[in-house]
Amino acid sequence: MTYNDWFDQHAKKHATIMKKLEGLDEYDIVQYFIFENMVKNEPDFCDLYATNTKCHEMYELNCYMCGCSHFRFNTTPYIQEELEYHSVCSINSKRGKRSITDAQVHQDCTGCTVPHGEDFILSNFNHDWLTMMGKVKN
């Protein structure tokens, strides 16, 4: 699955859940997206939920911003002859790293927990996931 495909599919899943949560305030919505609750109540939101596996090891993983507003990816095909940044971190997080394969540079965010903390989510909160993630696609 391409970044673009995942991005579009995830936006639809997030919107579906948000419709179910209409009428709740921001805090209650963010609380709903705590990993353990999502595994129980929204098993199709993430493939990792089937095995109760967290994408990032942290005490209270919150899945509201699954994906990060600092992640950037190219939506155009890359040129095989040139090393291309296919995905990067716009804030160059010290917890992230880049992997280089097949003439591409991919951002590896597995060590970074920035978008999964409640403070970050609430300070960037929007009911529309696509609005929060507006700069991700290059």
Backbone hydrogen bonds, N-H to C=O, Kabsch-Sander energy under -0.5 kcal/mol:
donor,donor_aa,acceptor,acceptor_aa,energy
6,W,2,T,-2.5
7,F,3,Y,-2.9
8,D,4,N,-2.4
9,Q,5,D,-2.5
10,H,6,W,-3.1
11,A,7,F,-2.1
12,K,8,D,-1.4
13,K,9,Q,-2.0
14,H,10,H,-2.8
15,A,11,A,-2.2
16,T,12,K,-2.1
17,I,13,K,-1.9
18,M,14,H,-2.4
19,K,15,A,-1.8
20,K,16,T,-1.3
21,L,17,I,-1.2
22,E,19,K,-1.1
24,L,21,L,-2.2
29,I,25,D,-2.3
30,V,26,E,-2.6
31,Q,27,Y,-2.3
32,Y,28,D,-1.8
33,F,29,I,-1.1
33,F,30,V,-0.5
34,I,31,Q,-1.6
35,F,61,L,-2.8
37,N,34,I,-0.8
38,M,34,I,-2.3
39,V,35,F,-2.7
40,K,36,E,-1.5
41,N,37,N,-3.1
42,E,38,M,-2.7
45,F,42,E,-2.2
49,Y,46,C,-1.2
50,A,47,D,-1.0
51,T,48,L,-1.1
52,N,49,Y,-1.3
53,T,48,L,-2.2
58,M,56,H,-1.0
61,L,58,M,-0.6
61,L,59,Y,-0.5
62,N,116,H,-1.3
63,C,33,F,-3.0
65,M,115,P,-0.5
66,C,63,C,-1.7
71,F,68,C,-1.4
72,R,88,V,-2.5
73,F,136,V,-2.6
74,N,86,H,-2.3
80,Q,78,Y,-0.6
82,E,79,I,-1.6
84,E,82,E,-0.6
84,E,103,A,-2.1
86,H,84,E,-1.2
86,H,105,V,-1.7
87,S,105,V,-1.9
88,V,72,R,-2.2
90,S,70,H,-3.4
90,S,88,V,-0.5
92,N,89,C,-1.1
96,G,93,S,-1.1
97,K,108,D,-2.0
99,S,106,H,-3.0
101,T,99,S,-0.6
101,T,104,Q,-2.0
104,Q,101,T,-2.6
105,V,84,E,-2.6
106,H,99,S,-3.1
106,H,104,Q,-0.5
108,D,97,K,-3.9
109,C,107,Q,-0.7
112,C,109,C,-2.0
116,H,113,T,-2.1
117,G,114,V,-1.1
121,I,117,G,-2.3
122,L,118,E,-2.8
123,S,119,D,-2.0
124,N,120,F,-1.0
124,N,121,I,-0.8
125,F,122,L,-0.6
129,W,127,H,-0.7
131,T,128,D,-0.7
132,M,128,D,-1.7
133,M,129,W,-2.0
134,G,131,T,-1.3
136,V,133,M,-2.1
138,N,73,F,-3.3
